[in-house]
Amino acid sequence: MKVNITKFLHEKAFCLILCVKVVLVTVSCKQSDSPPRESKPNPDVRYPVNQADPSIFYFDGQYYLYGTNDNNPDNGFLVYVSNDMSTWVLKKQAMYKGDSFGDWGFWAPHVFKHGERFYMAYTANERIAIAESDSPLGPFKQTVKKALESPVKLIDPYVFFDDDGKKYLFHVRLGNGNRVFVSEMSEDLSETKEETTVECIRASLPWERVQGAVAEGPTVVKNNGLYYLVYSANHYQSKDYAVGYAVSNNVYGPWTKFEGNPIISRNSTLKPGSGHGDLFKDKNNELWYVFHTHNSLNSISPRLTAIVKASFVEDNSGTDKFQIDNSSFSYQNFSY
């Protein structure tokens, strides 16, 4: 039988095109039948809190958690809320880039209440700035976008209110290693009195200098008339990043480092890179320390947020010992 080759090839080509179309339609139908990606996250799913250099602020029955957002450190700060320090909810952006000073490196926020306003001292562009809000949820803003005046770069602010009403900025100055300093602040918190600036802590001991000459992340509490300065040492990338404390009878020092330092380290938490946090009191007036660890043994970021219970215990030396309850260690998780 004579076959029309041209007609045969045309028919085959038509069948091939038709089959391809059927396959494409089938794939398209299958895709449309699959469940769409959720536009809203599942509130029952828990995620790790990835806030480094964290701080927790307690107010009116609620805990507010802030920190360096390791997933996006150049876009302001987030805020998480909890009523039990266990179940956190990511609420919103506490500070938006553009509302206050800074273009990059939004690090180590510290939130506190003064008068009827809430304030956030924070790092940006390796400078320290203070923004304010009428709520601990934010948004924290500055009317005039500016950093505190300083002749050097500053990071890691902690604003301390002493019993006599004076206000002090504990902070870290960059250069010749990271070192902790203190300066008295003006009544309205708009500036520091540079002439009062004194160095408090520098990395000088073997455990503090495993990697780099770094002392940073200060937080201060007063107990029985003495000042306790809690700080972190080593480069934050080091697995041996750790926490120690020093004591003084004067806000300007001199500071005596605890001989049993470090009080928090990978040896106590079994987690690498344990450090840089903030002291806070819970609703029962009990003391806690919130800090971060590396993400895993092999990965630094995104860092994970953890808390441990802290307390003061009497010591034969006459100076109460600042103590960490390692059994209370727990990572923090959140939902949307």
Buried (B, 14 or more C-beta within 10 A) or exposed (E): EEEEEEEEEEEEEEEEEEEEEEEEEEEEEEEEEEEEEEEEEEEEEEEBBBBBBBBBBBEEEBBBBBBBBBEEBEBBBBBBBBEEBEEBEBBEBBBBBEBBBBEEBBBBBBBBEBEEEBBBBBBBBBBBBBBBBEEBBBBBBBEEEEBBEBEEBBBBBBBBBEEEEEBBBBBBBEEEBBBBBBBBBEEEBEBBEEEBBEBBBBBEBEBBBBBBBBBBBBBBBEBEEBBBBBBBBBBBEBBBBBBBBBBBEEBBBEBEBBEEBBBBBBEBBEBBBBBBBBBBEBEEEEBBBBBBBBBEEEEBBBBBBBBBBBBBEEEEEEBBBBBBEBEEBEEBBBBE
